[in-house]
Amino acid sequence: MRKLSELTNLKGRTVFITGGSGYLGRAMCETLAELGADIAIAEINTASCEEFTQTLKTDYGIRAIGLACDIRKPESLREALRATADQLGGIHILINNAYAGQKNRFETISYEEWRDNIEIGLSAVFYGVREAFDYLKATRGVILNTASMYGHVAPDYKLYEGNPHAVPASYNAAKGGVLQLTRYLASFLSPHGIRVNALSPGAFPHDWQMQDTEFGRRLAAKAPLNRVGQPEDIKGAVALLCTDAGQFMTGQNICVDGGWTVW
């Protein structure tokens, strides 16, 4: 029987992550780099990850690269994945993490914003898996999709009264779709030895979103643990789902939400 340290060892494996230099993406990259994986970060603008990739190389002694990629375009993902395989040698772990969307309420979101949010939040996940399929089939790899607690439950409108940081309907629809797509992929990719799971963060606001102390208090009080999440809170779940420590898990979702979804 392998020791836990052996099960979580990712030396010799390569991670391709979208949005890896973002708020939670950084915690994901640091987790996997600490376990020995080489990291390819795909961003629409590589300037945002140049310094971070250098930090990963310096702090963890791994190989790390940043790649320009528009996840809304399959051909852009194809090029970034090819560059990753060429430079880092294969792809073992795919993390569909990138998201960018407008903060609008039901009454104000435009049709164009709805379409764009669904394209980025859901369709791009499918594009990433489709384009990475051959690489992952060759390595019997792992897929981790970033979903959300709002893929499970609806936002409590009372939390957002008087606050501009509302969650648009498109976000919930996209993240709910990601969860069901994860289950579908877990079934249909299993003959190729590919595991597919999801991670659903709860409330992980940026510091600037907590400057409204009343909003911050309401947000923290909504969770049984009576606080909001910090990036390091997801590290354990990421390590479990991306390493052999979770080798008998597929089609699953882990909520890291302080208990928010138990109510």
N, C-alpha and C positions, 0 to 999 in steps of 0.2 A: 504494500500500500504506500502510495506516495505521500510525502509530508506536505503540509499546507504550503510551505515555502516553495516546494517544487511545483505544486498545482498553480500557484500564482506567478510563476516565473515566466516572463514574456520575452526573454532574450532570444534574438533570432526571428522575432515576429514584427511585422509592420502594420501600423495603424493608419488608416486614411480617415480623417475626420473633417467634416464641414463645420465651419463656425468655431474652430478650435481655439481662436484667440479671444473669444467672447467671454462674458462673465462666468458662465458655468463651463464653457468649453475649456478654459484654462485649467480648471480643477480636474477635468477629465484627462487632459494631456499630461498634467503633472503626475496624476495617479499612474497612468500607463507607462510613462517614462521612468518613474521610480521603480516599476516592476521590470524594466529593461527593454521595453518596446521602442522601436524606431517610429518616428511620428511624421506624417505628412499632413499639413494643415491647409485646407482649401478655403480660400476667402475670395470675395469679389474684388477686394483690394488688398494686395499682399503687404502694403505698407503697414497695415495694422498688425501683422504677425512677424515681421522681420526681427524686431527686437526680442519677441517672445521665443522664436525658434532658436535664437542664439543663446538665450537663457536656458532653454531645455538642454542644449548641447553642453553648455558649461556646467550646469548644476548636476546633470544626471549622466553625462558621458555617453549619450546616445547620438544617433544621427537624426536630424530634424530638418525639414524643408517646408517652405511656404509656397503655395501655388495659387495663381490667379484662376478663379473658377466662378462662373455664374451658374448656380445650381438649377436655375430655371431652364437651362439649355443642356440637353443630353450630350451634345457634341462637346461642350465645355467640360462637362464631367468626364467624358471619354478621354479627352486630352490630359486632364489632370491625373486620372487614374493610370494612364499609360506612362506618364512621366514618373509617377510614384514607383510603379513596378520596375521601370528602367533604372532609376536612381537608388532605390532602396531594396529591390529584390522581392517581387511578389507583394501580395496584399493578403493579410491574415484577418484583419479586423476592420470592418466598416462601421463608422459611427455617423449616422444622419442626425446632425445636431443643429445646423444653421437654421435661424428663423429671423425674419424681419417683417414687421407688420405695423399698420397704423393703429393707434389707440382711439377707437371710435365707438360710439354707442349705436344701438340698433337704429335710432332715428337719424343718425348722421352719416353712417358708412355709405359710401357710394358703391355702385355696381362694379366700377373699375377696381376699387380697393378690395372688395369681396373677392373678385377673380384673382387679383394679385396675391392676396393672403392665402387663398386655397392653393395656388400654384406653388408658392414657396413652402407652405406648411405641410402639404400633403403630396401633391404631384411630384415635387422634387425628391421626396423620399423614394417614391417608386422609380424615378429616373436613376437615382444613385444605386439602388439595388440592381436594376436591370443592367446598367453599365458595368457594375463590379462583379456581376455573376460569374463570368468565366474565371476571373482571378480567385474568387472565393471557392469556386468548385475545385480548383486545382489545389487549394490549401486546406479544404474542408474547414472553412473559416467561420467567423462569427459576425453577426450584424447586431448593432444596438441602435435602436431608434429612440430619440428623445420625444416623449409625448408630454403630458401634463395632467395634473389633477383635474384640470378643466376639460379633459377628455372623458372624465368619469362623472363629474358633478357640475351643475350650473353655478356660475358666479352668484353670490348673494348681492342683489342690487343695492342693498342698504349699505354695503361696505364702500360703495363708490359714489354715494350721494355727495355732491359738492366737490368731487375730485375728478380731475381731467384724465386720470390714468385708468380709464375704463377698459374692460376686456371686450373686444368686438366679437360678435357672433361667429365670424369667420374663423377666429382662433379656436373656439370650442369645436366647431365642425371639423376643422382640419385635424386637431389633436385626437378627437374621437375616431376619425378615419385612420390615423396612424396606428391606433391600438388594434383596430380590426384588420388593417393591412399586415400588421406584425403577426397576428394569429394565422392569417392566410399564408403568409410567406413561410412561417414555421412549419406548416403542413407540407406545402408543395416544394420546399427546398430541402426537406429532411432526407430524401433519397440521395442527396449529394453530400450529406454529412454537414450541412450548414445549419448552425443554430441561429435563431432570430428571437430577440427579446426587446422589451421596451423599458424605459425609465421614465417615471412620471414625477417630476419635481412639483412641490407645492409652492408656497409663496416664497420666492427668492428675490425680493426687491433690491434694486441698487440703493446705495446710501442716499442718493438724491431723491429717491422716491419716498424715503422715510423722513424727509425734512418736515413734512406735515405731520406733526406729532399725533394729532387726532386720528389721521388715516393709519399711521403706523400702529397706534394702540389697537384700533379695530382689527387690523390685519393680523397682528400677533395673537389677539384674544380669540380669534376664530379657530385656531388650532389647539387641540388638547394640551400640547406642550407649551402653549402660551408664549410662543416666539416665532419669528420668521426664520427661514433657512439661511445658512451661510454656505458659501461654495464648498468648503471642506465636508459638509454634511453628505454630499453625494459620492464621496470617494470610495466608501466601502461597497456601495451597490455597483459602481462602475467596475471595481476590481472583481467582484463576484461574477458579473454578467459577461465580462470580456476575457476571463481566464478559464483555465480548466477547473477552477474551484466550482464553477457553475456548469460543468460539462454535461450534466443530466437535466439541464433546464433549457427549454425552448418553448416559444409561444407564450411566455410569461411577461408580466409587468410588475415592476416594483415601484410602489409609491413612496417617495421620500418627501413627506408633506407634514411632518409633525403631528400626524393623526387627523389632519383636516377632513379626509374622506370617510372617517368612521361615523361622523354625525348622521 
